[in-house]
Amino acid sequence: MTVQYILDLLAHGETVDEILLEYKGLKEEDILACLLYASETLEDTTFMPLVEVEAV
């Protein structure tokens, strides 16, 4: 099971409790680790606003 899979479940509305019931090998700490990994991965990302440029 991948971090992306767990994040996708959460993004689509699954709760931590629902995930834990479905996947007996997981612990709450595993799911929290996925969220921490995603947070740390995005930490060094620079986001620039998209600006619409009008044609002259």
Beta strands, then each sheet from edge to edge (+ up, - down):
end
